[in-house]
Amino acid sequence: MTDSSSALDQKIRTYEVFLNEVLREDLKKQLEIKGTWDAEINELEDLKSNIDSIKKEGLKTIKSQVELGADVFVQAKVADTSRIFINVGLGFHVECTLDEAPRVVDIRVQALQAKKDGALSQVAKIKAHIRLVEEGIRELMQLPSQGAKKPARGEISATSLVAATIAKSFCEELARQ
C-alpha cells in the first residue's frame, strides 16, 4: 500500500468517524428533542379537549386517575372544576378559569411549536451535512455518485470541498479536546 493510498484510507476513516460519532448522534438528539415537544403539544391538546368536555357537560366535580410517577396511579376527586392549574413551563403553573384556559393552552402550544420548528430546522441541517459527508466519502472511494456526474480526473467537486471542510473542523475540534 502506498503512502497516498494510506492517507486516503485515513481521510475516509476520519469522515466515517465524523459521520457516525458526531452527525448521526446529533441527529438522534435533535429527533429526541422534537419528540419531547410533540408529546407536550399532544398533552396540551388533550387538556384543551378535556376542558371543552367539562364545560359542555357542566361538570362541577370529576374523578380521575392521577399518575404519581413510575407508572403508579391513584384515584383523585376534583371537588371544584371551575378553576384549573396549567403548567406553562419552567416549573410555573397558572391558575385560570375554564373560560381562560383554552387561551393559555393556545399560547403554550404556540411556544412549544416554535421550539419544535427549531428542532426540525436543526434536523434538516444535520441531514444535509450527513448527505454531504456521505457524498464526499463516495468520491474518495471513487464510487458512483448518487445523481451527480463524476468530476474529471484531477478535479475536486464542491461536495468534496464541503465534506473536507466539515471533517477538518471536526479534527480541529478533536485536537482542542
Helices and strands as residue ranges (DSSP letters): H 3-17, I 18-23, H 24-57, E 62-69, E 72-78, E 83-89, E 92-97, H 101-140, H 158-176
